[in-house]
Amino acid sequence: MRKQEEPYLTGNLTAMIDVVFQLIIFFVCAVSLQNAANDDSITLTLAPDSRAVRTKDPREIRIDVHKDGSLSIARQKMSPELLGVLLKKTVADCGNPDLVPIILRGDESALHEKVQGALDACSQAGIVKIKFAALREKGR
């Protein structure tokens, strides 16, 4: 009795390798764009007893308060008035201020008055849940 031959799976490896390289390029670009939004000129204050945030919300808005008191989002400088208009529009589009996560990144040498301007813009838009960014230990 003759043994039945098993069929071999064949496929075009070139196409599969091409897809893998495309995915690698996509993820490298996505990570570099995410890191480009962070402003490295801001020196965060230390908060060694704080809780670390484990999950990251893709909808979050990071407001940076610089040493000189200027405000920015994703490295785009803006006035407190413009920030308020932007946040009101975001809340109106979302429908619920609790669904707009805000992270306030204030430089350790920024005046409290300037940080208060960003907080006022958030409260005028109806946003009351705000997280403050800080470092747990120096250098991280």
Secondary structure as UniProt FT lines:
FT   HELIX           13..36
FT   TURN            40..41
FT   TURN            48..49
FT   TURN            58..59
FT   STRAND          61..65
FT   TURN            67..68
FT   STRAND          71..73
FT   TURN            74..75
FT   STRAND          76..78
FT   HELIX           80..94
FT   HELIX           97..99
FT   STRAND          102..106
FT   TURN            108..109
FT   HELIX           112..124
FT   TURN            125..126
FT   STRAND          130..132
FT   TURN            138..139
//
